[in-house]
Amino acid sequence: MPPRFKKRTDANQADIVSALRGIPGVTVETDHDDILVGRNGKTYWFEVKNPSVVSKKNKAVQESKIKDSQKKIRAEYTGHYSIVWSVEQIMAEIGITK
């Protein structure tokens, strides 16, 4: 069996997970490419990217920084899947407003 390598996580992921875990009624599971967030009986799948890969022009993750496997999930997965870089984006997508 080939050796397993520790999965790389983006630098902002730990802060995002910590912030989400501090919100009542929100659960977070890691190591699921990247995080699963639960709220009100629904599960949301988020790929967390570093803000440095966000285009200043259109405020979206640069397509060249999205892996082919992530593009396939985004195109074919019928549940919630989103590529994000901030806790505010996740909160908006799970229905939490400040």
C-alpha positions in Angstrom: 0.0 0.0 0.0 1.5 3.4 -0.9 2.2 5.8 2.0 -0.5 8.3 2.9 0.4 11.9 3.0 -1.2 14.5 5.2 -3.7 16.6 3.2 -2.7 20.2 2.7 -5.2 22.7 4.0 -5.3 26.4 3.1 -4.1 28.7 5.8 -7.5 30.3 6.4 -9.4 27.0 6.9 -8.6 26.7 10.6 -9.9 30.2 11.3 -13.0 29.5 9.3 -13.7 26.2 11.1 -13.1 27.8 14.5 -15.5 30.7 13.7 -18.2 28.3 12.4 -17.9 26.0 15.5 -18.6 29.1 17.6 -22.0 29.6 16.1 -24.9 27.9 18.0 -26.7 25.2 15.9 -23.8 24.8 13.4 -21.7 21.7 13.2 -18.5 21.3 11.2 -16.6 18.2 10.0 -13.2 18.5 8.4 -11.2 16.1 6.1 -14.1 15.8 3.6 -12.5 17.9 0.8 -12.5 20.4 2.7 -15.4 20.9 5.2 -19.0 19.8 5.7 -21.2 22.2 7.6 -24.5 21.2 9.1 -27.3 23.5 10.0 -31.1 23.0 10.4 -30.9 19.4 9.2 -29.1 20.3 6.0 -25.5 19.5 5.0 -23.3 21.9 3.0 -20.1 20.9 1.3 -17.4 23.7 1.0 -14.1 23.7 -0.7 -12.0 26.3 1.1 -9.5 28.3 -1.0 -6.9 30.8 0.1 -8.0 34.4 -0.6 -4.8 34.9 -2.6 -6.3 32.9 -5.4 -9.3 35.2 -5.7 -9.3 37.5 -8.8 -9.4 41.1 -7.8 -11.3 41.8 -11.1 -14.3 39.6 -10.6 -14.1 38.6 -6.9 -14.1 34.9 -7.8 -11.6 32.1 -7.4 -9.3 31.9 -10.5 -10.4 29.0 -12.6 -6.7 28.0 -12.9 -6.6 27.4 -9.2 -9.5 25.0 -9.1 -8.5 21.4 -9.6 -10.2 19.3 -12.3 -11.8 17.1 -9.7 -13.3 20.2 -8.0 -14.6 21.4 -11.3 -16.2 18.0 -11.9 -17.9 18.1 -8.5 -19.1 21.6 -9.0 -20.6 20.6 -12.4 -22.1 17.2 -11.5 -22.9 17.1 -7.7 -26.6 17.6 -7.1 -26.2 18.6 -3.4 -24.8 21.8 -2.1 -21.1 22.3 -3.1 -19.4 25.7 -3.1 -15.9 27.0 -3.4 -15.3 29.8 -0.9 -12.6 31.7 0.9 -14.3 33.4 3.8 -16.6 32.6 6.8 -18.9 35.3 5.7 -19.6 33.5 2.4 -20.4 30.3 4.2 -22.7 32.0 6.7 -24.6 33.6 3.8 -24.9 30.3 2.0 -26.2 28.5 5.2 -28.7 31.3 5.9 -27.0 33.2 8.7 -27.0 37.0 8.5 -25.2 39.3 10.8 
